[in-house]
Amino acid sequence: MKGAKDLPPQTSIDSLNCSPVTLRSSSLPQGKEAQVEIRQLSRGASDWFDERLRKRVHGVIYQYEIRDPHSGRWTLEVCMSDDPPKAAVRAIASEPTGGIYEQLRRKTDIFQPCRQDPEVYYHPLGISYLDEAGRLRYRRPIDLEEIPEEIKRSYDIDLYENVSPYPGSASHCGKLVVLISKAEPDRMAQLFILEKVWPVLKTD
């Protein structure tokens, strides 16, 4: 799997109508990877309705149980399709339930193949937070300091325009993405906990 420092130099993004942004460090902080207890429950071919495409797609669904001392127990699905090539991570159950948990279960993380290597998927980071009304929101980080340490220690990070299909989305220009091998759906599920759950439920 390619890391941020192994990817080719940034390509022209003139058509995105934005200025290039450079990571302040070419290496990620070292340390023990973030750990949650994760167990695969099932894996099988299936169809599901893609909300973004507004149609049914076919692929493989991985189901995981995650036990997290900070937020409880979660059941997550990673839906991977080849047409179109992408992965979607969603929480389908949690203990406890209600409140912020209900809002988190409405969130989906999307992963798509990198331009240079289709076996590596990228995911535009959206770090969750609660607004003044208690509604779940997320921030798109542009600097490594805006990313939780657990994510920086556990995943490779790069700029959206370095890895996205050209010309890509202007709204994501300059934002940071996580890179994960297509063959690691369990790490995609773990990222959902670190990116969406821990920022609003982890207390220490």
RALIN-V584900 format. One record per backbone hydrogen bond with DSSP energy under -0.5 kcal/mol. NH is the residue of the N-H (numbers start at 1). CO is the residue of the C=O. Records with the same first field share a line. If there is no record, write none. Layout:
# RALIN-V584900
NH->CO + CO
This chain:
# RALIN-V584900
6->3
7->3 + 4
16->13
17->14
18->13
34->150
37->67
38->36
39->65
41->63
42->63
44->61
46->59
48->57
50->48 + 55
51->49
54->50
55->50
57->48
59->46
60->80
61->44
62->60 + 78
63->42
64->76
65->39
66->64 + 74
67->37
68->66 + 72
71->68
72->68
73->95
74->66
75->93
76->64 + 74
77->90
78->62
79->77 + 88
80->60 + 78
81->86
82->58
83->84
85->82
86->81 + 84
87->111
88->79
89->109
90->77
91->107
92->75 + 90
93->75
95->73
101->98
102->99
103->99
104->100
105->101
106->103
107->104
109->89
111->87
112->122
113->85
114->117 + 120
115->163
120->117
121->180
122->112
123->178
125->176
127->139
128->195
129->137
131->135
134->131
137->129
139->127
141->139
146->143
147->144
151->148
152->148
153->149
154->150
155->151
156->179
158->177
160->175
162->159
163->159 + 160
164->160
172->169
173->170
175->172
176->141
177->158
178->123
179->156
180->121
182->119
184->181
187->184
188->184
189->185
190->186
191->187
192->188
193->189
194->190
195->191
196->192
197->192 + 193
198->193
200->197
201->197
202->198
